[in-house]
Amino acid sequence: MVSVPTKREYKDDYPDKTLYIPGPTEVREDVIEAMCEPMFGHRMDRMTDLYTTVVEDTKEFLDTDNHVVVLTGSGTEFMESSILNLVDERVLCTTCGSFSERQANVAERLGKTVDTLEYEWGKAVKPEDVREALETSDVEYDAVTCVMNESSTGVRNPVEEIGDVVAEYPDTSFVVDAVSSLGGDYVDIDAHGIDVIFTSVQKAFAMPPGLAVCVVSDDAYERELESDSASWYGGFQRTIDYYDRKGQTHSTPAIPVMLAYRTQMKHMLEEGHDARDERHRAMAEYTREWAREHFDTFPEAGYESQTVACIENTRGIDVAETIEAVSREYDMVFANGYGSQLGERTFRIGHMGEHDLESIEALTDAIEDVADL
């Protein structure tokens, strides 16, 4: 018997909660208001003005000369399409948590031959291990994948150094999932041979959900031209060529979210990528210090995330009840551990987007009060 959920009518009296989860994150009021403009057609000149602004501002913020694609969808769209676009047969997936394992699962579902370089959850991918895997393999990989910020475990993988290694293999693409970090953790995309890096806007970009952003190198674009299985919706040639010809997306986008994107990207450009990185680093350092005072941090030392703290529950508090009590008493929401492995063993604080030290301190004070720390 299949269980069918009953309808739960959406109401208009929910209390507002401040979000400290790994996404979605807090959104500025003027960014939300930007979505309320009258609707217009996705083939009008107005759409060209909007989309070219979004794309070129993103290039400027990320300081990249590579192609930028913004499509309606979640970052998972580019997790899938990057495999379709670049992998004809074999891919090496580095795995150290739930989302890196998901990339391997996606590749398997797409019929690719997947080798994994596996790490215990909480450990980081090491460049020297990637080098050894590439050097000792008796086959050539079409691509290597890595998650920059494994939000299930709070690990920040050294994608810059890994990219430098993969760059020594010119026929192998380097694909980076930066869904929970790009925009809050600086990475020099062009300098480290990153062929594809993608994100979702509801994380460190601090926008409403609904758009995925992908940065694509010329090499990745050229390799996709030779692929027999390129994605239709997320194909690099299709999306980039359409932009070059029309300054628009090939399919109807979520126009209101694009308007929000335009507004938020102006805020991000005003702050600057370096300053945004420094603010996120300060929040991360504070949260780690607090965690070590009262609990412990879960990730391998030296590889902690700059956007998501994964805190080991060394005191054995009831994580679910603490989350509920903080939500009920303070209207703040943080996250439990990810999946059955870490559900009560850890909890997570998203310190990304538009948060600052003051707002993170407000949450940790609330946790201390509720958990009687």
N, C-alpha and C positions, 0 to 999 in steps of 0.2 A: 504494500500500500504506500503510495506516494503522499507525503505530508504537504498539504497546501496551506500556506499562511492565510490567516484571515485579514481583512482590511482593517488598518488602523488609520483612521482619518487624521490628516495633517491639520493641526490647529494653529492659531495665531497668538498663543499666550505662553510660548516657551521662554523661560528665563535666558537672558544672554549669558554666555559663558566665555571667559577668556581662554583661548586655546594654547596649550603648551604641549601639544601632541606633535609627532613627527610629520604632520600635515593632514588636512589643511591647517594653515596658520592664520594669524590675525591679518585683517585687510584694512587699509586706511579708508576712512569714510568717503573721501572724494573719489577713490578708486571704485568703490561700490556705486556711488552716484553716477559715475561715468557710464555705467551700463544702462542707464535710463534714457538715453537719447532716442529720438524717434527712429524707427527701423528704416534701413535703406537697402538697395540691391547690391548683391555681391559682385555685380559686373559694372557698377557705376564708377565714375571717376573718383567719387568720394571713397570707395573701397580701395582704389589704388593708392590714394593719399594715405589712408589708414595703414594698409599692409606694408607699403614701402617704409613708412615711418617706423613701424614696429620692427621690421627686419634690420634696417640700418642702425637704429638705436641699439638693438641687441648686439650687433657687431661692434659698435663703438664701446658699449659697456664691457663686453667680454674681451675687447682688444684683440680681435681676430680678423684676419683677412680671408678666412674660410667662408664657405657658403653657410647661410642660416636659413632653416626651414621652420615655420611655425604652422602647425596643423591642429585642428580640433581633435581632441583625444587625450589620453593620458600618456605618460612616458612609456608605458608598455607598448604602445604603437610602434615606437622606434626600437624598443628591445626586440620586437619581432621583425620589423622591416629591415633592420641592419643585418640580421642573419640572412634573410631572403636576398638582400641586395648584394652581399659580399661573400657568402659562403656557398660554393658550388658543392663541396663534399665534406670537408673536415674542419672542425673548429676546436680550439683549446679553450675551455672555460675554467677560469680560476674561481673556486668556490670557498666561502668562509662564513656563510650565513644564508638566510632565507632567500634574499633577493638575487644573490649570485647563483644560488641553486636554481632559482626560477629561470634565469637566463639559459642554463644548461637544459632544463626541461623544455623550454620553448624551442631550442634548437633541435632537440630530439623529436618533438612533435612535428617539426617541419621536415623531418626525414634526413637530417644531417648526421654525419658520424661525429660523435661528441667524445672527446677525451677531457677528463677533468683533472685539474691540479687542486686537490682538496686540502683544506685546513680545518682544524677544530674550530667550532663557533667561538668567537672571541679573539682568535688569532688573525694576524694580517698576512696578506699575500706578500711574498718576498721576491724582489727582482732577481736575485741569484737563482731562485728555484725556477722562475720562468725561463731564465737563460739556459739552465740545465735541461729543462723539458724540451726546449727548442733545439738545443745542440744534440741531444741524444735521440730525438725522434727519428724514426726511419721513414717518416712521411712529412710532407710539407703542409702546414696549416694555412688555410685561407684567411683565418682570423684568430685573434686572441681576445677574449672578453674579460673585463674586470669591473667590479662595482667600486666606484670611488669612495662612497660613503655607505657602508652596510648598516642601515638604520635598525636592523633587527638585533645587532650586537653592539652598536656604537663604535665600530672600527672604521678608521679612515685609512684606506689602502694607499700606498705611495705610487699613484698612477703616473706621476712624472718620471720616476726612475724606471718603472716597468715600461713606459712608453719609449724611453731611451733604448732599452734592450730590444724591444720588438722592432724598432726602427732599423736595427741591423739586419733585419730580414725583410727586404723591400717587397717581396711578394706576399707578405702577411699583413693584414690590416689590424689595427688596434682599435677596439670598440669599448667605450667607457660609459657605464650607467652612472650618471651624476644626478639622479632624480632628487635626492634629498640633500644635495650640497651645492650645486652650481648656483651662483649668486650670493652665497654666504661663505664660501671657502675658495679663495683665489686659486686658479690653476691657469698656467700659461699654455693654452691649447696648442698654439702653432709651434712652440719651441720644443715640444716633447713628442712629436710624431703621433699625436692623437688623431686618428682618421675620422672617427665618429664619436661625439659625446652628446648625450641627450638628457633632458630634464623635464619635470612637470612644473607648471607655474604656481601651483598651490603650496609649494614648499618654501624654499629660501627666497624665491621671487616675490612671495607674499601677495599673490593674486587669487581671485576666485578660481576654483578648479575648472578645467575644460579645454586647456591648450597644452600641447607638448612642443618643446623646442629642441631642435637638433642642429648641431654644427658639423659640417661635412667638408672634408679636405678634397682638393682636386684629385688626389690619387684615388680616394674612395669613389668619387663620381666616375672616374674613368674605369675603375674596376667593375662598377655596376653595369656599365655598357656591355661588358662581355658576359654578364650573368645570364643563365637560362631560367632563373626563377625569381627575378626581381619583383618586389612588391608593387602592386598597382597603386594603392592609396598612398603609401609611404615611400614610393620609389624616388631615388635621388634625381635621376634624369627627369622624371615627370614633374616633380615639384620645383626643381631648380630651373629647368628650361621654361616652365610656365611663368615663373617669376621674372626671368630675364626677358621674356616676350611681352608679358602683360602687367607685371607688377602686382599680381594677385595669386590667390590659391586656386588650384585646379578644381576643387570642389567647394561647395558652400561652407564657409566657416561659421563658427559661433561669434557672430559680429559683436554682440554686447560684451563678451569677454575680451575680444580684441580691443574694444574701446577702453576697457579697464586696464589692459596690458599697456596701451599707449600712455595712459596717465601714470601708472606705477613706474614704467621705465624712465619717465622724466624725473621722478623722485630718485630712482637709483642712479641715474647719470649725475644728478645734482650732488648726491652723497659721494659718488665715485667708487670704483671697484676696490681700490686699496683701503679706503676708509671703511667700507662695508665689511671687508675681510677683517680689519682690526677690531671692529665692534663685535663681530661674531667670535673672534678669538678671545676677547675679554669675557664675554658671556660664558664661553666654554671653560675657560680657566677658573672662573668663579664657581661654576657648577661642579667641576671636578674637585676643587678644594672642599666645597661643602659636602660632597658625597664621601670623600675620604675621612672627613671629620665624624660623620654620623653612620656611614655604611662602608662601601668600597666601590671602586669602579670595576666594571666587568671586562672592558677591552684590554688587550695586551698593552703593557706600558709603552708609551712612545708612539702609539698608533690610535690615539683617541680621536673621535669625531669632533669637528668644530661646530656642528649643527645639532647633534642629537647625543645627549648623555645617556648611556645605558649603565644603570646603577645596580650593583649587586646587593641583594637584600640580606645582608649579613646579620641583621637583627631579627629576622623572621617575622616582620610585621605582616599583617593581613593586607596585601597590596590592593586587592579589589575593594576592600572596605575603606582603606585610606583614600583611594581615588574617589570613591563615592562620597565620603565625608567632606573632602576638600571641595568637591563640586557642589555639594549641598550647602555648606557653610560659607564658602568663599567665592562661589561661581567661577572657579578655575578648574581646568581639566588637563591632567597629564595622563600618561599612558602606562599600561602594564607591560610586562615582558612579552616578546613576540612569540606566539605559538606555544605548543605544549612543552617544548624544551625549557622555555624561559619565563613562562606565565607568571609564576609567583616567586621565581628565583631572582628576577630582576624587575625594575621598572624604568621608564624612560621619560626624559624631559626634552622637549623640542625647544631649543634656544636659537631660533632662526627667524628670518624675515624682518619684521618691524619691532621685535622685542629689543629691550636694552637691559643693562645691569639692574636698573631699578625694578623693572617688571619681573625679572627672574628672581630677585631677592624677595619680592612679594610672594611668589609661589613657594620658595623654600621656607619662608617664615610660616606660611599656612601649613605646610607639611609638618614642620616641627611642632606646631600647635596641636594638630589633629593626632599625630603619632606620639605626642608627649616625649619628644626627643630632648 
